[in-house]
Structures are given as C-alpha cells and as structure tokens.
Amino acid sequence: MFDEFAKDVLDTADAFAERARMIGQDVQNVQLRQMQEAASVQSASAGQSMREAIEEADANLLVIIKELREAAKAANQSDDPGTVDLFTRVVQIHEKHEWFLRDILKRSDGLVV
C-alpha cells in the first residue's frame, strides 16, 4: 500500500520540476536535508504500530492536501492555469490515498489494531 502511494507521489516530482522550468524559474539544487527541515510533515517514529503509522500517514496527507489547495489558489490568483491544473491533479492523487487510509482506519476487520 505504501509502495503504491510512494510511486504515485514520486511520479509527480518531475512534473513539478518541469513546470517550474516551463514558467522560467531558475531551479537550484536543493539538498534533501533542507527539504526535510522545511517540511510540514514528519517521518514516522521507530516502533510504531501499524495503526499508528497509518494514522500518522493520514494526518500528513491532510496537511499536504491543505497546502496543495493553498498553492493552487495562489497559482489561480497569479493567472497561471497550467500550475493550477498541476496542483489539481496532484491533490486528487493525495485525496485518493487519504480516503483509502481513512477507510482502513474506520474498518473493524482486525487488519489495523
């Protein structure tokens, strides 16, 4: 489940980089450490139960969805429909995965205790 989610999300990284280049931004190399320090979400803690890991992933997705929607609004205010479209597509990917995690957490099937 997490592998599929990671693939879907990582596939969007190139789209963001390409979009930044298309609109003329000078994209500089950014170190992974800088990105992690600036992130609104956190990496999983060691020793979490499956339920805790899924709850944390769901909470992180809600933060990301909110930030993507805000970015789409900013792009719309800047009259940049191409960037709005990109953010809209990426929001839908994250919403699909958040819905799936939320559904897993609601079920009482014993898979997530």
N, C-alpha and C positions, 0 to 999 in steps of 0.2 A: 504494500500500500504506500509506504513512504518512498520507495524507489520510483513508483509511477509518478507520485507528486513531485519528487525532485527532478525527474526528467522533464515534466511539463513546465516547471518553473525555470530550469536551466535553459530550456529551449527559447525562453523569452529574453535572455540576457543579450544575445546577438541582435535581436530586434531593437532593443533599447539603444545599444551602441550604434547600430546603423542609423536609427532615427536621429540621434544626437549629431552624427556626422552629416546627415542629409540637411539638417537645418543650420549647418555651418558652425557648430560648436567645436572648439579646439579641445578634443578629448585627451586628457593627460592620463598617464599611467597612475593608477591609484592602488596602493598596497592593500592587500586583504585585511591587514590589521587595522588600517584606517577605516575601512568599511565596517568592520565588526565593532569598533569603538563608537561609530556614529549610528549604529543600528538601533531601531526602536524595539527590536525583539531580542531575545536572549537564547543561547544554546541550551540544550537540555542538560540537566544536572545528572551526575552519576547516581546510579542506584534507584532510579525512578521505576515505579510500577508501570505496566502498560497503560493503565487508566491515566496515571499522572502525565505520561508522555503525550498521550492523545489530548488530554485537557490543555496541556501547555501548547501543543501544536495548534489546537483550535483557537486559543487565546491569541497566539501570534498571528494567525491568519486574519482574525478580526482587526487587529492593528494594521496589518498590511493593506487589507481591503479599504479601510478608512483612509489611509494615506494615499492609496492609488486613486480613490474617488476625489480627494482634495487636489491631487495633481491634475486629474482630468479637468476639474473645474478651472484651475489656473490656466491650463492649455486652452480651454474654451474662451476664457476672458482675454487671452492673447491672440485670439482668432487663428488658432493652429489646429484645424480639423484632423490633420494626419496624426498628430500626437494624441489628440482626444481619442481617435479610433484605436491607437495602440494601447492606451491605458484601459479603454473599454474592453478590449479583447483580453487583456491580462487580468482585469478584475473578474471577468467571467471564469477564467481558469481557477483563480483563488476561491471564488464563491462556490464553484463545484466541489472543490476539495473540502472547504469548510462545512458545507452541507453534509458531505459524506462523513466527516469526523463527528459532527453534531449528531447524526443519525446513529452512529456506532455508540456514542456515549448515552443515548436515550434507551437503546435496547436493553432488555434484561435477559440476554441469551447466554450469559456467563463467559463470553469471549473477553470482556474487559471488566476485570474486578478491581 
